[in-house]
Amino acid sequence: MSFARPQSLAGVHPDTVRIVAMSAAIALNAAALIAVMRPMVAHIETAPLIAPVIRLVDHPTEPKVVPPPPIDLKPVPVVRHDVAPPVVTRPQPVAPPQATPTEEGSAPMTPAPTADAAPTTPAVVSAPVEAHLAYVSAPAPAYPRAAISRRMEGTVTLRVLVDETGKPVQVEIEKSSGHSILDITARDQVLAAWRFQPATADGKAVRAWARIPVSFDLRQL
């Protein structure tokens, strides 16, 4: 059984026919794809545009510095400890004298005020007088060995306070001999062993100051 070719395709090369058929198929597929994609493009074109939302971030404001209220300073009272507080004495109430009735009914007699005791005056000690006193006992002071070995000599003047009995109670070095060891020896010797005739005033023995020289001489050893 054989088919007869159409006259229009007679004499056409078979490759050409194949190419034409493939082109037609591609064209049909493209048309179908365009038809399918057209609604999607319309949908994309008609979709509403959503505006982006921009949020503004509020920056915190800096706190205001409020100055503190002024302080009312009051002066502090100064307390002085060196001043004693005043002493307030309250007067004591004096009771009125009680009336004593008499037998005749006469006016009451007021008691006679008692005499206050006479104030006692302390004994006044008279100041010592300056006098030249006579010696009762004046032994020569012992020469210190240290002064002898060093060949020390000199005269020391002492100021001696003599009481009413003629005993020295205080000795002061008025003028040094130049050597302290001689001065101290003379003072101790006069205070311990010397005695004087006490000074008198109005016939009574009194205390008196006297200047006494004490000499240290190596030739008298």
Phi and psi restraints in degrees (value plus and minus 20) as a CYANA .aco file:
   2 SER   PHI    -148.7  -108.7
   2 SER   PSI     128.1   168.1
   3 PHE   PHI    -123.0   -83.0
   3 PHE   PSI     127.2   167.2
   4 ALA   PHI    -115.7   -75.7
   4 ALA   PSI     109.7   149.7
   5 ARG   PHI     -93.4   -53.4
   5 ARG   PSI     127.1   167.1
   6 PRO   PHI     -83.8   -43.8
   6 PRO   PSI     132.1   172.1
   7 GLN   PHI     -88.4   -48.4
   7 GLN   PSI     -50.2   -10.2
   8 SER   PHI     -87.5   -47.5
   8 SER   PSI     -47.4    -7.4
   9 LEU   PHI    -115.7   -75.7
   9 LEU   PSI     -20.7    19.3
  10 ALA   PHI     -87.3   -47.3
  10 ALA   PSI     113.1   153.1
  11 GLY   PHI      65.5   105.5
  11 GLY   PSI     -14.9    25.1
  12 VAL   PHI    -114.7   -74.7
  12 VAL   PSI     119.5   159.5
  13 HIS   PHI     -89.1   -49.1
  13 HIS   PSI     119.8   159.8
  14 PRO   PHI     -83.3   -43.3
  14 PRO   PSI     -50.4   -10.4
  15 ASP   PHI     -86.2   -46.2
  15 ASP   PSI     -53.9   -13.9
  16 THR   PHI     -87.7   -47.7
  16 THR   PSI     -58.1   -18.1
  17 VAL   PHI     -85.2   -45.2
  17 VAL   PSI     -61.2   -21.2
  18 ARG   PHI     -84.4   -44.4
  18 ARG   PSI     -59.8   -19.8
  19 ILE   PHI     -86.5   -46.5
  19 ILE   PSI     -59.5   -19.5
  20 VAL   PHI     -85.9   -45.9
  20 VAL   PSI     -60.7   -20.7
  21 ALA   PHI     -85.5   -45.5
  21 ALA   PSI     -60.7   -20.7
  22 MET   PHI     -86.7   -46.7
  22 MET   PSI     -58.1   -18.1
  23 SER   PHI     -84.9   -44.9
  23 SER   PSI     -60.1   -20.1
  24 ALA   PHI     -85.4   -45.4
  24 ALA   PSI     -58.2   -18.2
  25 ALA   PHI     -86.3   -46.3
  25 ALA   PSI     -58.9   -18.9
  26 ILE   PHI     -85.4   -45.4
  26 ILE   PSI     -57.9   -17.9
  27 ALA   PHI     -85.7   -45.7
  27 ALA   PSI     -60.7   -20.7
  28 LEU   PHI     -84.7   -44.7
  28 LEU   PSI     -61.6   -21.6
  29 ASN   PHI     -84.5   -44.5
  29 ASN   PSI     -58.4   -18.4
  30 ALA   PHI     -86.1   -46.1
  30 ALA   PSI     -60.5   -20.5
  31 ALA   PHI     -84.3   -44.3
  31 ALA   PSI     -59.6   -19.6
  32 ALA   PHI     -86.8   -46.8
  32 ALA   PSI     -58.8   -18.8
  33 LEU   PHI     -85.6   -45.6
  33 LEU   PSI     -58.3   -18.3
  34 ILE   PHI     -86.3   -46.3
  34 ILE   PSI     -59.3   -19.3
  35 ALA   PHI     -85.2   -45.2
  35 ALA   PSI     -55.1   -15.1
  36 VAL   PHI     -92.9   -52.9
  36 VAL   PSI     -58.3   -18.3
  37 MET   PHI    -100.9   -60.9
  37 MET   PSI     -34.0     6.0
  38 ARG   PHI     -83.6   -43.6
  38 ARG   PSI     -64.0   -24.0
  39 PRO   PHI     -82.3   -42.3
  39 PRO   PSI     -53.5   -13.5
  40 MET   PHI     -87.2   -47.2
  40 MET   PSI     -59.3   -19.3
  41 VAL   PHI     -87.3   -47.3
  41 VAL   PSI     -59.0   -19.0
  42 ALA   PHI     -84.2   -44.2
  42 ALA   PSI     -58.8   -18.8
  43 HIS   PHI     -85.3   -45.3
  43 HIS   PSI     -60.5   -20.5
  44 ILE   PHI     -85.3   -45.3
  44 ILE   PSI     -59.0   -19.0
  45 GLU   PHI     -91.2   -51.2
  45 GLU   PSI     -53.6   -13.6
  46 THR   PHI    -109.0   -69.0
  46 THR   PSI     -21.2    18.8
  47 ALA   PHI     -88.3   -48.3
  47 ALA   PSI     114.9   154.9
  48 PRO   PHI     -89.6   -49.6
  48 PRO   PSI     121.7   161.7
  49 LEU   PHI    -102.3   -62.3
  49 LEU   PSI     107.3   147.3
  50 ILE   PHI    -115.3   -75.3
  50 ILE   PSI      98.6   138.6
  51 ALA   PHI     -91.2   -51.2
  51 ALA   PSI     115.8   155.8
  52 PRO   PHI     -85.5   -45.5
  52 PRO   PSI     120.7   160.7
  53 VAL   PHI    -110.2   -70.2
  53 VAL   PSI     100.8   140.8
  54 ILE   PHI    -125.1   -85.1
  54 ILE   PSI      97.1   137.1
  55 ARG   PHI    -117.7   -77.7
  55 ARG   PSI     107.1   147.1
  56 LEU   PHI    -108.6   -68.6
  56 LEU   PSI     104.3   144.3
  57 VAL   PHI    -107.1   -67.1
  57 VAL   PSI     100.4   140.4
  58 ASP   PHI     -98.0   -58.0
  58 ASP   PSI     100.1   140.1
  59 HIS   PHI    -102.2   -62.2
  59 HIS   PSI     112.4   152.4
  60 PRO   PHI     -84.7   -44.7
  60 PRO   PSI     115.4   155.4
  61 THR   PHI     -97.2   -57.2
  61 THR   PSI     126.8   166.8
  62 GLU   PHI     -88.6   -48.6
  62 GLU   PSI     116.8   156.8
  63 PRO   PHI     -88.6   -48.6
  63 PRO   PSI     122.1   162.1
  64 LYS   PHI     -98.4   -58.4
  64 LYS   PSI     116.1   156.1
  65 VAL   PHI    -105.4   -65.4
  65 VAL   PSI      96.1   136.1
  66 VAL   PHI    -118.2   -78.2
  66 VAL   PSI      99.3   139.3
  67 PRO   PHI     -85.6   -45.6
  67 PRO   PSI     125.4   165.4
  68 PRO   PHI     -87.1   -47.1
  68 PRO   PSI     134.5   174.5
  69 PRO   PHI     -86.0   -46.0
  69 PRO   PSI     128.8   168.8
  70 PRO   PHI     -83.8   -43.8
  70 PRO   PSI     122.7   162.7
  71 ILE   PHI    -115.6   -75.6
  71 ILE   PSI     108.2   148.2
  72 ASP   PHI    -106.8   -66.8
  72 ASP   PSI      82.6   122.6
  73 LEU   PHI    -108.6   -68.6
  73 LEU   PSI     106.0   146.0
  74 LYS   PHI    -124.6   -84.6
  74 LYS   PSI     120.2   160.2
  75 PRO   PHI     -83.7   -43.7
  75 PRO   PSI     116.6   156.6
  76 VAL   PHI    -103.7   -63.7
  76 VAL   PSI     108.6   148.6
  77 PRO   PHI     -84.3   -44.3
  77 PRO   PSI     116.2   156.2
  78 VAL   PHI    -106.2   -66.2
  78 VAL   PSI     104.2   144.2
  79 VAL   PHI    -120.4   -80.4
  79 VAL   PSI      96.9   136.9
  80 ARG   PHI    -113.6   -73.6
  80 ARG   PSI     102.1   142.1
  81 HIS   PHI    -108.2   -68.2
  81 HIS   PSI     -34.6     5.4
  82 ASP   PHI    -103.9   -63.9
  82 ASP   PSI     -27.7    12.3
  83 VAL   PHI    -126.9   -86.9
  83 VAL   PSI     101.5   141.5
  84 ALA   PHI     -94.9   -54.9
  84 ALA   PSI     121.4   161.4
  85 PRO   PHI     -86.7   -46.7
  85 PRO   PSI     126.9   166.9
  86 PRO   PHI     -84.7   -44.7
  86 PRO   PSI     120.2   160.2
  87 VAL   PHI    -114.7   -74.7
  87 VAL   PSI     100.0   140.0
  88 VAL   PHI    -119.9   -79.9
  88 VAL   PSI     101.4   141.4
  89 THR   PHI    -126.7   -86.7
  89 THR   PSI     110.7   150.7
  90 ARG   PHI    -113.7   -73.7
  90 ARG   PSI     113.3   153.3
  91 PRO   PHI     -86.7   -46.7
  91 PRO   PSI     116.3   156.3
  92 GLN   PHI    -100.8   -60.8
  92 GLN   PSI     115.6   155.6
  93 PRO   PHI     -87.3   -47.3
  93 PRO   PSI     116.9   156.9
  94 VAL   PHI    -120.1   -80.1
  94 VAL   PSI     103.3   143.3
  95 ALA   PHI     -95.0   -55.0
  95 ALA   PSI     113.7   153.7
  96 PRO   PHI     -87.8   -47.8
  96 PRO   PSI     128.3   168.3
  97 PRO   PHI     -84.4   -44.4
  97 PRO   PSI     117.7   157.7
  98 GLN   PHI    -100.6   -60.6
  98 GLN   PSI     119.8   159.8
  99 ALA   PHI    -100.2   -60.2
  99 ALA   PSI     115.7   155.7
 100 THR   PHI    -130.2   -90.2
 100 THR   PSI      94.7   134.7
 101 PRO   PHI     -90.2   -50.2
 101 PRO   PSI     123.1   163.1
 102 THR   PHI    -118.9   -78.9
 102 THR   PSI     150.6   190.6
 103 GLU   PHI     -89.0   -49.0
 103 GLU   PSI     -57.3   -17.3
 104 GLU   PHI    -101.3   -61.3
 104 GLU   PSI     -22.3    17.7
 105 GLY   PHI      55.6    95.6
 105 GLY   PSI      -0.6    39.4
 106 SER   PHI     -98.3   -58.3
 106 SER   PSI    -196.7  -156.7
 107 ALA   PHI     -85.0   -45.0
 107 ALA   PSI     125.4   165.4
 108 PRO   PHI     -87.1   -47.1
 108 PRO   PSI     130.2   170.2
 109 MET   PHI    -113.4   -73.4
 109 MET   PSI     111.5   151.5
 110 THR   PHI    -105.9   -65.9
 110 THR   PSI     117.2   157.2
 111 PRO   PHI     -85.3   -45.3
 111 PRO   PSI     121.1   161.1
 112 ALA   PHI     -91.0   -51.0
 112 ALA   PSI     117.3   157.3
 113 PRO   PHI     -85.1   -45.1
 113 PRO   PSI     118.7   158.7
 114 THR   PHI     -99.3   -59.3
 114 THR   PSI     124.0   164.0
 115 ALA   PHI     -94.9   -54.9
 115 ALA   PSI     112.7   152.7
 116 ASP   PHI     -89.6   -49.6
 116 ASP   PSI     128.2   168.2
 117 ALA   PHI     -86.9   -46.9
 117 ALA   PSI     122.9   162.9
 118 ALA   PHI     -86.5   -46.5
 118 ALA   PSI     112.1   152.1
 119 PRO   PHI     -85.7   -45.7
 119 PRO   PSI     119.6   159.6
 120 THR   PHI    -106.9   -66.9
 120 THR   PSI     110.4   150.4
 121 THR   PHI    -117.5   -77.5
 121 THR   PSI     110.7   150.7
 122 PRO   PHI     -86.6   -46.6
 122 PRO   PSI     132.0   172.0
 123 ALA   PHI     -87.9   -47.9
 123 ALA   PSI     110.2   150.2
 124 VAL   PHI    -111.2   -71.2
 124 VAL   PSI     101.4   141.4
 125 VAL   PHI    -110.5   -70.5
 125 VAL   PSI      99.9   139.9
 126 SER   PHI     -92.0   -52.0
 126 SER   PSI     126.8   166.8
 127 ALA   PHI     -90.7   -50.7
 127 ALA   PSI     127.6   167.6
 128 PRO   PHI     -82.7   -42.7
 128 PRO   PSI     127.3   167.3
 129 VAL   PHI    -120.9   -80.9
 129 VAL   PSI     142.7   182.7
 130 GLU   PHI    -111.8   -71.8
 130 GLU   PSI     108.8   148.8
 131 ALA   PHI    -171.9  -131.9
 131 ALA   PSI     141.9   181.9
 132 HIS   PHI    -119.3   -79.3
 132 HIS   PSI      95.3   135.3
 133 LEU   PHI    -123.2   -83.2
 133 LEU   PSI     125.0   165.0
 134 ALA   PHI    -106.3   -66.3
 134 ALA   PSI     128.1   168.1
 135 TYR   PHI    -100.1   -60.1
 135 TYR   PSI     116.7   156.7
 136 VAL   PHI    -121.6   -81.6
 136 VAL   PSI     -61.2   -21.2
 137 SER   PHI    -169.1  -129.1
 137 SER   PSI     100.6   140.6
 138 ALA   PHI    -161.0  -121.0
 138 ALA   PSI      54.2    94.2
 139 PRO   PHI     -87.0   -47.0
 139 PRO   PSI     126.7   166.7
 140 ALA   PHI     -86.1   -46.1
 140 ALA   PSI     115.1   155.1
 141 PRO   PHI     -88.7   -48.7
 141 PRO   PSI     127.8   167.8
 142 ALA   PHI     -88.7   -48.7
 142 ALA   PSI     113.4   153.4
 143 TYR   PHI     -96.9   -56.9
 143 TYR   PSI     103.7   143.7
 144 PRO   PHI     -84.3   -44.3
 144 PRO   PSI     118.7   158.7
 145 ARG   PHI     -84.4   -44.4
 145 ARG   PSI     -56.2   -16.2
 146 ALA   PHI     -84.0   -44.0
 146 ALA   PSI     -55.5   -15.5
 147 ALA   PHI     -90.8   -50.8
 147 ALA   PSI     -53.7   -13.7
 148 ILE   PHI     -87.5   -47.5
 148 ILE   PSI     -65.5   -25.5
 149 SER   PHI     -84.8   -44.8
 149 SER   PSI     -48.3    -8.3
 150 ARG   PHI    -117.3   -77.3
 150 ARG   PSI     -15.4    24.6
 151 ARG   PHI      38.6    78.6
 151 ARG   PSI      30.7    70.7
 152 MET   PHI    -112.8   -72.8
 152 MET   PSI     113.3   153.3
 153 GLU   PHI    -158.7  -118.7
 153 GLU   PSI     144.4   184.4
 154 GLY   PHI     133.6   173.6
 154 GLY   PSI     153.4   193.4
 155 THR   PHI    -144.7  -104.7
 155 THR   PSI     108.7   148.7
 156 VAL   PHI    -129.9   -89.9
 156 VAL   PSI     116.9   156.9
 157 THR   PHI    -122.8   -82.8
 157 THR   PSI     103.4   143.4
 158 LEU   PHI    -129.0   -89.0
 158 LEU   PSI     126.7   166.7
 159 ARG   PHI    -129.9   -89.9
 159 ARG   PSI      94.0   134.0
 160 VAL   PHI    -133.8   -93.8
 160 VAL   PSI     111.6   151.6
 161 LEU   PHI    -118.1   -78.1
 161 LEU   PSI      99.5   139.5
 162 VAL   PHI    -131.3   -91.3
 162 VAL   PSI     112.1   152.1
 163 ASP   PHI    -103.4   -63.4
 163 ASP   PSI    -190.8  -150.8
 164 GLU   PHI     -88.1   -48.1
 164 GLU   PSI     -37.0     3.0
 165 THR   PHI    -114.7   -74.7
 165 THR   PSI     -22.6    17.4
 166 GLY   PHI      70.4   110.4
 166 GLY   PSI     -10.6    29.4
 167 LYS   PHI    -115.8   -75.8
 167 LYS   PSI     114.4   154.4
 168 PRO   PHI     -89.1   -49.1
 168 PRO   PSI     110.0   150.0
 169 VAL   PHI    -133.5   -93.5
 169 VAL   PSI     -33.5     6.5
 170 GLN   PHI    -175.8  -135.8
 170 GLN   PSI     112.9   152.9
 171 VAL   PHI    -150.3  -110.3
 171 VAL   PSI     107.8   147.8
 172 GLU   PHI    -142.1  -102.1
 172 GLU   PSI     126.0   166.0
 173 ILE   PHI    -107.4   -67.4
 173 ILE   PSI      89.8   129.8
 174 GLU   PHI    -107.7   -67.7
 174 GLU   PSI     -59.1   -19.1
 175 LYS   PHI    -160.2  -120.2
 175 LYS   PSI     104.1   144.1
 176 SER   PHI     -98.0   -58.0
 176 SER   PSI     134.5   174.5
 177 SER   PHI    -102.2   -62.2
 177 SER   PSI     -27.9    12.1
 178 GLY   PHI      81.0   121.0
 178 GLY   PSI     -28.6    11.4
 179 HIS   PHI    -154.8  -114.8
 179 HIS   PSI     100.2   140.2
 180 SER   PHI     -84.2   -44.2
 180 SER   PSI     -52.2   -12.2
 181 ILE   PHI     -85.1   -45.1
 181 ILE   PSI     -55.1   -15.1
 182 LEU   PHI     -93.2   -53.2
 182 LEU   PSI     -59.0   -19.0
 183 ASP   PHI     -82.4   -42.4
 183 ASP   PSI     -66.3   -26.3
 184 ILE   PHI     -87.0   -47.0
 184 ILE   PSI     -57.8   -17.8
 185 THR   PHI     -84.1   -44.1
 185 THR   PSI     -64.1   -24.1
 186 ALA   PHI     -84.3   -44.3
 186 ALA   PSI     -63.3   -23.3
 187 ARG   PHI     -82.6   -42.6
 187 ARG   PSI     -67.5   -27.5
 188 ASP   PHI     -84.3   -44.3
 188 ASP   PSI     -57.6   -17.6
 189 GLN   PHI     -87.5   -47.5
 189 GLN   PSI     -63.0   -23.0
 190 VAL   PHI     -86.7   -46.7
 190 VAL   PSI     -61.7   -21.7
 191 LEU   PHI     -87.3   -47.3
 191 LEU   PSI     -49.3    -9.3
 192 ALA   PHI    -112.2   -72.2
 192 ALA   PSI     -57.1   -17.1
 193 ALA   PHI    -143.5  -103.5
 193 ALA   PSI     -32.8     7.2
 194 TRP   PHI    -106.6   -66.6
 194 TRP   PSI     128.6   168.6
 195 ARG   PHI    -155.5  -115.5
 195 ARG   PSI     129.1   169.1
 196 PHE   PHI    -151.3  -111.3
 196 PHE   PSI     144.2   184.2
 197 GLN   PHI    -101.8   -61.8
 197 GLN   PSI      98.9   138.9
 198 PRO   PHI     -84.5   -44.5
 198 PRO   PSI     131.7   171.7
 199 ALA   PHI     -96.4   -56.4
 199 ALA   PSI     135.9   175.9
 200 THR   PHI    -147.2  -107.2
 200 THR   PSI     128.8   168.8
 201 ALA   PHI    -164.8  -124.8
 201 ALA   PSI     104.3   144.3
 202 ASP   PHI      35.9    75.9
 202 ASP   PSI      18.1    58.1
 203 GLY   PHI      57.5    97.5
 203 GLY   PSI     -11.8    28.2
 204 LYS   PHI    -141.1  -101.1
 204 LYS   PSI     125.3   165.3
 205 ALA   PHI     -91.9   -51.9
 205 ALA   PSI     115.4   155.4
 206 VAL   PHI    -151.8  -111.8
 206 VAL   PSI     144.5   184.5
 207 ARG   PHI     -95.9   -55.9
 207 ARG   PSI     125.9   165.9
 208 ALA   PHI    -171.3  -131.3
 208 ALA   PSI     131.3   171.3
 209 TRP   PHI    -117.3   -77.3
 209 TRP   PSI     120.9   160.9
 210 ALA   PHI    -160.5  -120.5
 210 ALA   PSI     125.5   165.5
 211 ARG   PHI    -117.9   -77.9
 211 ARG   PSI     105.2   145.2
 212 ILE   PHI    -142.9  -102.9
 212 ILE   PSI     100.7   140.7
 213 PRO   PHI    -107.9   -67.9
 213 PRO   PSI     118.8   158.8
 214 VAL   PHI    -147.7  -107.7
 214 VAL   PSI     102.3   142.3
 215 SER   PHI    -127.1   -87.1
 215 SER   PSI     126.7   166.7
 216 PHE   PHI    -141.8  -101.8
 216 PHE   PSI      95.6   135.6
 217 ASP   PHI    -149.9  -109.9
 217 ASP   PSI     100.4   140.4
 218 LEU   PHI     -86.0   -46.0
 218 LEU   PSI     -42.8    -2.8
 219 ARG   PHI     -91.5   -51.5
 219 ARG   PSI     -37.4     2.6
 220 GLN   PHI    -112.1   -72.1
 220 GLN   PSI     -17.9    22.1
